Amino acid sequence: MNYAKIRKFDVSNGPGVRTTLFVSGCTNNCEGCFNKDLQNFNYGDKWTKEIEDKFIEYVKNTNVNGVNILGGEPMDQIKDKDLYNLLKRIKDETKKSIWLWSGYLYEDILKNEDRMAMLSFVDVLVDGRFEINKRNISLKYRGSSNQRVIDIPKSIENRGIVEI
């Protein structure tokens, strides 16, 4: 996996102070994408054990409430186990919340074993492709009105989508 950027302290994505990872690579190619460069799977730097350890160190900071995973497309990171391993470590070592933004719909993620495995560590999923004709800058945590902010544990428990 390649990544484009890490924000140690991020207050612009998700609630509170969070540590954010922008992964590289996306197959959605949404019109109006604000991270067009990140669609290239080779963009940015190679993810390494050293970078992962540093990221976990950032997350363990007492000022950090949780983690944001954006891109690119996090759910396209299934060619290797790098993102899966990171998500698992975050839960095992910090117990902090994980928010993940994906152009894939929740229902479609459930149909893919590798994507579902990553989703099992996620607390909140912002799903759906960005649609420029539904763009709304007043929405919280999402860019277009078709996107949903989903509570994953409650959705799994209730066997249906529970939006926040």
N, C-alpha and C positions, 0 to 999 in steps of 0.2 A: 504494500500500500504506500502511496505517496500522500503527503499532506501539504497544504498550502500555507496554513497559518495556525498558530496557537496564541490564544489570548489568556494570559495568566489570571487577570482580573477583568471580567467582562460584565458590564451592567446593561448592555443594549440587547442582549438575547436572553430570554427567560427571566424568571423572578429572582431578585437579589443579586449578590455578587457570585459569579460563576466562572469556571474555567471552560474555555471553548476551544474545540478542535474543528478546523475546516479541512475535510478530506478532499483529495483530488480525484476526479473522474465522475462523469455523469453521462448517462445515455438518454436523458429526458429531452434535452435541448429546448427548454421552454422559451417561447417568445418573450422577450423583455427580461431575461435572466440577469440578475445583478452580479453574478459571479461567473461570467462566461469563460474566463480563463481557466476556471476550476473544472470545466467539463473534460479537459484533457487528463487522462489517467497518469501521464508522465509529468504533469506540472508540479512544481514545488520540490520538496525534498523527500528522500526515502525515509520511511518510518523505521526506526531502529529500537533495540532494547533500551539504549541509553535515553532516547527521546521519550519512550514510554515511561521509564523510571522518573524522568524529570516531570512529565505530565502528572503522574500520580503524586509526586511531591507537591506540585501546585495545588492539586485537589485536596490534599490533606491539610492545607492551610486553614486555620480556624475561621478566617474571614470568608472562606468560600462555602456557599450554600449547596452547590451542585455543579453539574457538568452539562454543557451543550455540545451536541454533535451535529454539524452542518456540512455543507459542501459547496460544490460537487454534490454527490449523492451517496450518503452513507450506506444505503441498502444495495448499492452497486459494488460494495467492498466485499465481495464473496469469492474472489479469485484466490485469496489467502485467508488466514485466520487472524490477521493483525487487529482488525477492529473488534472482532469477537473477543479476542484475548484481552484487549484494553477494557471493554465493557465489563467483562467478568472480573478483572482486577479492581475496577472502580467499586463494584458492589462488594467484593470480598474484603477489600482493604479499607474502604472509606464509608460504605453504606450510604453515600450521598446520592441524591436524586439525579437521574439522567433524563434529559430532554433531547429528542432527536427529531430533525426535520427531514422529511422524505417526500419526493414527488410520487412515490408509490402510495396507493390507497391501502389502508389497514387490511381490507379484505384480501387484496392481492398479496400482501406480505405473508399472510397466514397460509397461502398456497405454496410457499417456497420454504423448504426445510432450513436452509442456511439463513435466510432472512428472519424466519421465525425464531431461530436460535438467538440471533442478535436482539430481536425485539423482547425476548424473555428478560433481559436486563434493564429495559427501558421503562421509565415511569410515565413519561408523557411523550406522545407522538404527535407532531404536527404533520398531517398527511395531505397529499394531493399536490398535483402539479400547479405551479404558479400560472395563473391565467390573466394575461395583461388586461383583457376586457372586463375582468372582475376585480381589478386592483383597487384596494381601499386602504389608504395610509392610516386610517383611524382604527383599524383592527389591531388587537393586541396579539403579538407573537406570530402573526402570519401576514402575508402580503396580498392575498386575494380571497374573496368571500367564499369560494368553493372549498378552501382548505379548512380542516377541522383540527381542533386541539383536543386530543383524546387521552383520557386516563386509562393507561394500559392495564394495570392490575385490576381495576374495577371492571373493565371491558372483558377481560378474561374470566373473571369471577362470574359476571352476569351473562356471559356468552352472547354479548351484544355490545355495540359501541356506546360508551359513556363519555360524552363530551364534557369538557371543563367550561 
